[in-house]
């Protein structure tokens, strides 16, 4: 996993976050899903969990690279 994170470049992660991480752009799906999760404490449909995972993955990769991806 550490090797995978080291191979990911910052420009690639930026593109992933700005496209998949924020799509659709008004409002971003990740923001919408997180606000539903905070307000209601749960997401209703399985597709909501899928959306949260898909649009949150690039942001989690950024956090993981910041923590474990050093050593480049």
Chimera marker file (.cmm) of the C-alpha trace (Angstrom):
<marker_set name="trace">
<marker id="1" x="0.000" y="0.000" z="0.000" r="1" g="1" b="0" radius="0.5"/>
<marker id="2" x="2.842" y="2.359" z="0.835" r="1" g="1" b="0" radius="0.5"/>
<marker id="3" x="4.372" y="1.737" z="-2.603" r="1" g="1" b="0" radius="0.5"/>
<marker id="4" x="1.006" y="2.497" z="-4.241" r="1" g="1" b="0" radius="0.5"/>
<marker id="5" x="0.767" y="5.797" z="-2.358" r="1" g="1" b="0" radius="0.5"/>
<marker id="6" x="4.332" y="6.710" z="-3.288" r="1" g="1" b="0" radius="0.5"/>
<marker id="7" x="3.572" y="6.056" z="-6.955" r="1" g="1" b="0" radius="0.5"/>
<marker id="8" x="0.554" y="8.363" z="-6.909" r="1" g="1" b="0" radius="0.5"/>
<marker id="9" x="1.618" y="11.831" z="-7.957" r="1" g="1" b="0" radius="0.5"/>
<marker id="10" x="0.199" y="14.993" z="-6.406" r="1" g="1" b="0" radius="0.5"/>
<marker id="11" x="-1.059" y="16.314" z="-9.764" r="1" g="1" b="0" radius="0.5"/>
<marker id="12" x="-2.904" y="13.027" z="-10.334" r="1" g="1" b="0" radius="0.5"/>
<marker id="13" x="-4.501" y="13.253" z="-6.894" r="1" g="1" b="0" radius="0.5"/>
<marker id="14" x="-5.460" y="16.877" z="-7.523" r="1" g="1" b="0" radius="0.5"/>
<marker id="15" x="-7.182" y="15.916" z="-10.776" r="1" g="1" b="0" radius="0.5"/>
<marker id="16" x="-9.015" y="13.056" z="-9.035" r="1" g="1" b="0" radius="0.5"/>
<marker id="17" x="-10.191" y="15.310" z="-6.219" r="1" g="1" b="0" radius="0.5"/>
<marker id="18" x="-11.289" y="18.116" z="-8.509" r="1" g="1" b="0" radius="0.5"/>
<marker id="19" x="-13.170" y="15.817" z="-10.899" r="1" g="1" b="0" radius="0.5"/>
<marker id="20" x="-14.461" y="12.672" z="-9.188" r="1" g="1" b="0" radius="0.5"/>
<marker id="21" x="-14.171" y="14.085" z="-5.677" r="1" g="1" b="0" radius="0.5"/>
<marker id="22" x="-16.338" y="17.109" z="-6.390" r="1" g="1" b="0" radius="0.5"/>
<marker id="23" x="-18.599" y="15.887" z="-9.220" r="1" g="1" b="0" radius="0.5"/>
<marker id="24" x="-21.353" y="16.931" z="-9.786" r="1" g="1" b="0" radius="0.5"/>
<marker id="25" x="-20.244" y="20.434" z="-8.983" r="1" g="1" b="0" radius="0.5"/>
<marker id="26" x="-23.438" y="22.076" z="-7.704" r="1" g="1" b="0" radius="0.5"/>
<marker id="27" x="-23.583" y="20.941" z="-4.902" r="1" g="1" b="0" radius="0.5"/>
<marker id="28" x="-20.708" y="18.434" z="-4.699" r="1" g="1" b="0" radius="0.5"/>
<marker id="29" x="-22.002" y="14.927" z="-3.988" r="1" g="1" b="0" radius="0.5"/>
<marker id="30" x="-19.469" y="14.395" z="-1.220" r="1" g="1" b="0" radius="0.5"/>
<marker id="31" x="-20.689" y="17.497" z="0.617" r="1" g="1" b="0" radius="0.5"/>
<marker id="32" x="-24.326" y="16.503" z="0.120" r="1" g="1" b="0" radius="0.5"/>
<marker id="33" x="-23.771" y="12.947" z="1.402" r="1" g="1" b="0" radius="0.5"/>
<marker id="34" x="-21.728" y="14.082" z="4.396" r="1" g="1" b="0" radius="0.5"/>
<marker id="35" x="-24.340" y="16.655" z="5.382" r="1" g="1" b="0" radius="0.5"/>
<marker id="36" x="-27.086" y="14.010" z="5.193" r="1" g="1" b="0" radius="0.5"/>
<marker id="37" x="-24.956" y="11.652" z="7.270" r="1" g="1" b="0" radius="0.5"/>
<marker id="38" x="-24.297" y="14.307" z="9.926" r="1" g="1" b="0" radius="0.5"/>
<marker id="39" x="-27.889" y="15.581" z="10.021" r="1" g="1" b="0" radius="0.5"/>
<marker id="40" x="-29.665" y="12.210" z="10.070" r="1" g="1" b="0" radius="0.5"/>
<marker id="41" x="-26.925" y="9.909" z="11.363" r="1" g="1" b="0" radius="0.5"/>
<marker id="42" x="-27.408" y="7.528" z="8.449" r="1" g="1" b="0" radius="0.5"/>
<marker id="43" x="-27.727" y="7.286" z="4.712" r="1" g="1" b="0" radius="0.5"/>
<marker id="44" x="-31.007" y="5.831" z="3.503" r="1" g="1" b="0" radius="0.5"/>
<marker id="45" x="-30.245" y="3.937" z="0.311" r="1" g="1" b="0" radius="0.5"/>
<marker id="46" x="-27.312" y="1.692" z="-0.664" r="1" g="1" b="0" radius="0.5"/>
<marker id="47" x="-26.636" y="4.009" z="-3.602" r="1" g="1" b="0" radius="0.5"/>
<marker id="48" x="-25.964" y="6.796" z="-1.090" r="1" g="1" b="0" radius="0.5"/>
<marker id="49" x="-23.223" y="4.691" z="0.528" r="1" g="1" b="0" radius="0.5"/>
<marker id="50" x="-21.798" y="3.923" z="-2.907" r="1" g="1" b="0" radius="0.5"/>
<marker id="51" x="-21.800" y="7.647" z="-3.760" r="1" g="1" b="0" radius="0.5"/>
<marker id="52" x="-20.071" y="8.494" z="-0.487" r="1" g="1" b="0" radius="0.5"/>
<marker id="53" x="-17.394" y="5.849" z="-1.092" r="1" g="1" b="0" radius="0.5"/>
<marker id="54" x="-16.841" y="6.781" z="-4.732" r="1" g="1" b="0" radius="0.5"/>
<marker id="55" x="-16.676" y="10.543" z="-4.246" r="1" g="1" b="0" radius="0.5"/>
<marker id="56" x="-14.776" y="10.257" z="-0.964" r="1" g="1" b="0" radius="0.5"/>
<marker id="57" x="-12.060" y="7.903" z="-2.224" r="1" g="1" b="0" radius="0.5"/>
<marker id="58" x="-9.863" y="10.606" z="-3.802" r="1" g="1" b="0" radius="0.5"/>
<marker id="59" x="-9.957" y="12.643" z="-0.586" r="1" g="1" b="0" radius="0.5"/>
<marker id="60" x="-9.045" y="9.565" z="1.466" r="1" g="1" b="0" radius="0.5"/>
<marker id="61" x="-6.122" y="8.904" z="-0.877" r="1" g="1" b="0" radius="0.5"/>
<marker id="62" x="-4.859" y="12.451" z="-0.274" r="1" g="1" b="0" radius="0.5"/>
<marker id="63" x="-5.040" y="11.947" z="3.495" r="1" g="1" b="0" radius="0.5"/>
<marker id="64" x="-3.351" y="8.541" z="3.225" r="1" g="1" b="0" radius="0.5"/>
<marker id="65" x="-0.566" y="9.974" z="1.062" r="1" g="1" b="0" radius="0.5"/>
<marker id="66" x="-0.007" y="12.794" z="3.534" r="1" g="1" b="0" radius="0.5"/>
<marker id="67" x="0.297" y="10.307" z="6.388" r="1" g="1" b="0" radius="0.5"/>
<marker id="68" x="1.987" y="7.247" z="4.857" r="1" g="1" b="0" radius="0.5"/>
<marker id="69" x="3.146" y="8.262" z="1.384" r="1" g="1" b="0" radius="0.5"/>
<marker id="70" x="6.290" y="10.052" z="2.447" r="1" g="1" b="0" radius="0.5"/>
<marker id="71" x="9.675" y="8.758" z="1.489" r="1" g="1" b="0" radius="0.5"/>
<marker id="72" x="9.660" y="9.977" z="-2.090" r="1" g="1" b="0" radius="0.5"/>
<link id1="1" id2="2" r="1" g="1" b="0" radius="0.2"/>
<link id1="2" id2="3" r="1" g="1" b="0" radius="0.2"/>
<link id1="3" id2="4" r="1" g="1" b="0" radius="0.2"/>
<link id1="4" id2="5" r="1" g="1" b="0" radius="0.2"/>
<link id1="5" id2="6" r="1" g="1" b="0" radius="0.2"/>
<link id1="6" id2="7" r="1" g="1" b="0" radius="0.2"/>
<link id1="7" id2="8" r="1" g="1" b="0" radius="0.2"/>
<link id1="8" id2="9" r="1" g="1" b="0" radius="0.2"/>
<link id1="9" id2="10" r="1" g="1" b="0" radius="0.2"/>
<link id1="10" id2="11" r="1" g="1" b="0" radius="0.2"/>
<link id1="11" id2="12" r="1" g="1" b="0" radius="0.2"/>
<link id1="12" id2="13" r="1" g="1" b="0" radius="0.2"/>
<link id1="13" id2="14" r="1" g="1" b="0" radius="0.2"/>
<link id1="14" id2="15" r="1" g="1" b="0" radius="0.2"/>
<link id1="15" id2="16" r="1" g="1" b="0" radius="0.2"/>
<link id1="16" id2="17" r="1" g="1" b="0" radius="0.2"/>
<link id1="17" id2="18" r="1" g="1" b="0" radius="0.2"/>
<link id1="18" id2="19" r="1" g="1" b="0" radius="0.2"/>
<link id1="19" id2="20" r="1" g="1" b="0" radius="0.2"/>
<link id1="20" id2="21" r="1" g="1" b="0" radius="0.2"/>
<link id1="21" id2="22" r="1" g="1" b="0" radius="0.2"/>
<link id1="22" id2="23" r="1" g="1" b="0" radius="0.2"/>
<link id1="23" id2="24" r="1" g="1" b="0" radius="0.2"/>
<link id1="24" id2="25" r="1" g="1" b="0" radius="0.2"/>
<link id1="25" id2="26" r="1" g="1" b="0" radius="0.2"/>
<link id1="26" id2="27" r="1" g="1" b="0" radius="0.2"/>
<link id1="27" id2="28" r="1" g="1" b="0" radius="0.2"/>
<link id1="28" id2="29" r="1" g="1" b="0" radius="0.2"/>
<link id1="29" id2="30" r="1" g="1" b="0" radius="0.2"/>
<link id1="30" id2="31" r="1" g="1" b="0" radius="0.2"/>
<link id1="31" id2="32" r="1" g="1" b="0" radius="0.2"/>
<link id1="32" id2="33" r="1" g="1" b="0" radius="0.2"/>
<link id1="33" id2="34" r="1" g="1" b="0" radius="0.2"/>
<link id1="34" id2="35" r="1" g="1" b="0" radius="0.2"/>
<link id1="35" id2="36" r="1" g="1" b="0" radius="0.2"/>
<link id1="36" id2="37" r="1" g="1" b="0" radius="0.2"/>
<link id1="37" id2="38" r="1" g="1" b="0" radius="0.2"/>
<link id1="38" id2="39" r="1" g="1" b="0" radius="0.2"/>
<link id1="39" id2="40" r="1" g="1" b="0" radius="0.2"/>
<link id1="40" id2="41" r="1" g="1" b="0" radius="0.2"/>
<link id1="41" id2="42" r="1" g="1" b="0" radius="0.2"/>
<link id1="42" id2="43" r="1" g="1" b="0" radius="0.2"/>
<link id1="43" id2="44" r="1" g="1" b="0" radius="0.2"/>
<link id1="44" id2="45" r="1" g="1" b="0" radius="0.2"/>
<link id1="45" id2="46" r="1" g="1" b="0" radius="0.2"/>
<link id1="46" id2="47" r="1" g="1" b="0" radius="0.2"/>
<link id1="47" id2="48" r="1" g="1" b="0" radius="0.2"/>
<link id1="48" id2="49" r="1" g="1" b="0" radius="0.2"/>
<link id1="49" id2="50" r="1" g="1" b="0" radius="0.2"/>
<link id1="50" id2="51" r="1" g="1" b="0" radius="0.2"/>
<link id1="51" id2="52" r="1" g="1" b="0" radius="0.2"/>
<link id1="52" id2="53" r="1" g="1" b="0" radius="0.2"/>
<link id1="53" id2="54" r="1" g="1" b="0" radius="0.2"/>
<link id1="54" id2="55" r="1" g="1" b="0" radius="0.2"/>
<link id1="55" id2="56" r="1" g="1" b="0" radius="0.2"/>
<link id1="56" id2="57" r="1" g="1" b="0" radius="0.2"/>
<link id1="57" id2="58" r="1" g="1" b="0" radius="0.2"/>
<link id1="58" id2="59" r="1" g="1" b="0" radius="0.2"/>
<link id1="59" id2="60" r="1" g="1" b="0" radius="0.2"/>
<link id1="60" id2="61" r="1" g="1" b="0" radius="0.2"/>
<link id1="61" id2="62" r="1" g="1" b="0" radius="0.2"/>
<link id1="62" id2="63" r="1" g="1" b="0" radius="0.2"/>
<link id1="63" id2="64" r="1" g="1" b="0" radius="0.2"/>
<link id1="64" id2="65" r="1" g="1" b="0" radius="0.2"/>
<link id1="65" id2="66" r="1" g="1" b="0" radius="0.2"/>
<link id1="66" id2="67" r="1" g="1" b="0" radius="0.2"/>
<link id1="67" id2="68" r="1" g="1" b="0" radius="0.2"/>
<link id1="68" id2="69" r="1" g="1" b="0" radius="0.2"/>
<link id1="69" id2="70" r="1" g="1" b="0" radius="0.2"/>
<link id1="70" id2="71" r="1" g="1" b="0" radius="0.2"/>
<link id1="71" id2="72" r="1" g="1" b="0" radius="0.2"/>
</marker_set>
